[in-house]
Amino acid sequence: MRFLIAAAMLVVSVGMLLLGLGQRTIWAPQTSVSMSVSFNSTSPFAVIPHDTLALHPGTPTVRVSGSQAGAFLASGREADVVAFVGKSSSTSISLANKNTALTTQQAVGAGPGFSPLGLDLWRDQSTGSRVASLTTSTAEDAAVLVASNGLRAVPGDIKIVWPISHDWTWSNVLLIAGFIIFIAGGVLLTWHFGDRRRKRGPRRRLPKAPSGPKYRARSKARFAPARGRRAAGRNALVIPATLATIALLSGCSVGQARTAPAPTASATAVKAAPPVVTGAQLKRILKDVATSAKAADASNDKKLLAPRFTGPALSLRSVHYYLRSKSDKIAALPAIVDKPLSFSLPAASTSWPRSIMVVTDEPGDAALPQLVVLQQKSPRENYQVWYTVRLMPGAKIPAVPAADTGAIPVDAKSLFLKVPPLSLPATYGDVINKGDSSLSAQLFDTRNDEFFKQVSTSQIEQVKNLKNGKISFTHKLGDANVIGLSTSQAGALVAVYMTDTYLIRPTKVGTAVGVSGQEALILGGNGSTKGVRSIYGNMLLFFVPALSEGSKIRLIGVTQGLISVRSL
């Protein structure tokens, strides 16, 4: 009986192995679905919309080729891709024949072409001499831009391949179970022959005398079925295994492609604006910014800052490079690093300009964390650094929305905050000049503001110590581009540029105003008999509560630098 069971197990295992292999070979379903289209167009761009990319589940791969040099593919949010194309002529790759083929639709435009290579707008991109390929996710309304170099005609051969994922569970079960049953059958067969050999033992072979034929009556019971539990058990041993095998094989079917569930009707909801960048985009942008800043700092060359710096950040850094070229005693500026990234707050917006606030921490305990504020003016421009603000010791940034949600941009003239962002420099400057006697003193938390204490104390001491001259202080808005992003506490983080103007005039004939240090380097002398006007720039970061809140405005960070020194 063991022999029969082992033989049955071997037969069943071979059948399971063959069926499992067959599901992966001769009966294997197709691994991908593809569509292609060829066209001739003079447009510099072609757009593959999200609906076309998301026709089938999975992550599609777009391949483009053309007869002329240059092939470029980029993925991004569909609205961003369309915004980049703008008024330029383009070709849209859409679906036709009940979503079974690709077709092209030409959109005529009068706008000029523009090179899309290396822009911050793209999540991912690929280039080639004549052929380019890009595997892109369809999440978050992703679309694909096709181009040559943004000026020549777009390559005319486009192919989209969607991989099909299959469930190989039954194939794996058949292969694993078949292998196990095959091993078990082999073991059982080996046991059977070994046990049979042991039971036979050594026997002598004795010759037998020949005998004639004998007749033995056969009983009818021989042909009757065996009775009793022992007989039933012997005859039924193979039946359960056979039935189980049949049931297992009948339950196996060739893996088919998973079909996407049919969409169900849902209530219409207002779709919130997405964050302007993804995590991967932000890391790539910061790495490029840090590389540009490192090269410029090493050579004191402000021209190297131009691609990535503008506004107050460029102005203060450029003046510092000039000072370092005049004196070796001027310390280098704190480095701008791209990691570790401890805080990121992109704006949630579909329009331009777009803003991002990030905090990076330079290695070492001496350097304070630095908040970098970047802004993108248009779809065809990269993000540039507008503010670099060193956080004050012990300063805490209030709770903000998650990076994958984004923060709502705050208008510079917003009346829903304690002070409109545009008015912050003048209001804060009035508090610095007048102290508690200022009408706005109760709006600011000056007790924990070290910058306020140092500047206001310095101004008071200068007035006391100046005997033969007169000094005046003016604090005002230095740049109209005030950048604000909302927080989770109905307030806003506001980055603003304030200039401090110190005007000193001598009051007696024959006296002069003397300067030293950095002021002397910029002035080109030690003083002036007519007077001196010095201007300092301050990149400030405030937390401004909502008008209805009881908390006060807090200064979170500041970076100060000398801008100019002139003789009157």
QUIGIVEN-V967598 format. One line per field, one symbol per residue. ss: DSSP state (2 for helix, 1 for strand, 0 for the rest). burial: b if it has 9 or more other C-alpha atoms within 8 Angstrom, else e. A space follows every 10 residues. Layout:
ss: ???
burial: ???
This chain:
ss: 0222222222 2222222222 2222000000 0111111100 0000111102 2220000000 1111100000 1111111222 2222200101 1111110000 1111111000 1000000000 0001111100 1111100000 0111111000 0000001111 1110010022 2222222222 2222222222 2222222222 0000000000 0000000002 2220000022 2222202222 2222222222 2000001000 0000000000 0000100022 2222222222 2222222220 0222200010 2222222222 2222220000 0000000000 1111111100 0001111111 0000000001 1111110000 0001111111 1000000000 0000001010 0000001000 2222222222 2222222000 2221000002 2222222222 2222200011 1111111000 0011110000 0111111111 1111110000 0011002222 2220001100 0111111111 1111010000 0011111111 11111110
burial: eebebbbbbb ebbbbbbebb bbbbeeebee eebebbbeee eebbbbbbbb ebbeeebbbb bbbbbbeeeb bbbbbbbbeb bbeebeebbb bbbbbbeeee bbbbeeeeee eeeeebeebb bbbebbbbeb bbbbebebee ebbbbbbbbb bbbbbbbbbb bbbbeebeeb bbbbbebbbb bbebbbebbe ebeeeeeeee eeeeeeeeee eeeeeeeeee eeeeeeeeee bbeeeebbee eeeebeeeee eeeebebeee eeeeeeeeee eeebbbebee bbbebbbebb ebbbbbbeeb bbebbbebbb bbbbbbbbbb bbbbeeeeee eeeeebbbee beebbbbbbb ebebbbbbbb bbeeeebbbb bbbbbbbebb bbbbbbbbbb bbeeeeeeeb bebebbbbbb ebebeebbbb bbbbbbbbbb bbbebeebeb beebbbeebe ebbebbeebe ebbeebeebb bebbbbbebe ebbbbbbbee bbbbbbbbbb bbbbbbeeee bbbebeeebb bbbeebbbbb bbbbbbbbbb bbbbbbbeee ebbbbbbbbe bbbbbebe
